[in-house]
Amino acid sequence: MRSGILIIFLLLSSIVQAQNSNQFLERQLVSGNDTLPYRILMPQNFDENKKYPVLFVLHGAGERGNDNQAQLTHGSKLFLKEDVREKFPAIIIFPQCPKDSYWSNVEVESVNGKREFMFQKRGKPTIAMKLVMSLVKEMKSKSYTDKERIYVGGLSMGGMGTFEVLRRLRNNFAAAFSICGGDNIENVKKYKKVPLWIFHGGKDDVVPPENSERVVSALKSLGAPVKYSLYPEANHNSWDQAFAEPDLLPWLFSHTK
């Protein structure tokens, strides 16, 4: 009986994911020998003569690949809600990081059975980050993009990537959010002027909350406009609660550069 229920659940999940994929158009950016698959959701009744805000959402490590679908696993449903699409007509983009790459320049080591993240202060961007930066620039060049309202956010590996793209393209974003991510605190001065909302789970044993808390503390010491939401009982999955925050999108889209 239980196995039958599980099969039905998996089938329904597959149907929902397929429906999501159909609404997010399948695209790819090619640069030399490298390709960045991405999905893009255009506003309802899109008019190329109007200006629209653009939001880039960076996924976590578990959704890497080249199927151009897995990156929609977390967060995409929020942007398909009818009321969200009516209140916030925006272009939503979910790029997909290759399986062998990473959004941010970070080294991960195991120390006493726990993960330690060594975020880099300098260094060249990863191939995935280079491609994301190219995609941001490409979208910024579009006549229908509101260049004063470009945003970025991400979860886990994508939360780390959010900080990285902010520092590498510091003058491009009006606001950003990072969920269970982290960065080298020496980097925060480069994006201190960007309004940020940072989220983390208090019991996160994959990416410890200290990774976000250090960034928040460093930003506050610089007088930066940062918000921090810690979910005391959440483990690594703090994104469900973050995406459910009723003020997230009103806060995000209220900012202009």
HULIN-V145306 format. One record per run of one state. SS is the DSSP state (A for helix, B for strand, O for the rest). FROM is the first residue (numbers start at 1). LEN is the number of residues. If there is no record, write none. Layout:
# HULIN-V145306
SS/FROM/LEN, SS/FROM/LEN
This chain:
# HULIN-V145306
O/1/1, A/2/22, O/24/1, B/25/7, O/32/2, B/34/8, O/42/10, B/52/7, O/59/2, A/61/3, O/64/6, A/70/3, O/73/3, A/76/5, O/81/1, A/82/6, O/88/2, B/90/6, O/96/10, B/106/6, O/112/2, B/114/6, O/120/7, A/127/14, O/141/4, B/145/11, O/156/1, A/157/12, O/169/6, B/175/5, O/180/5, A/185/7, O/192/3, B/195/7, O/202/8, A/210/12, O/222/4, B/226/6, O/232/7, A/239/5, O/244/4, A/248/6, O/254/4
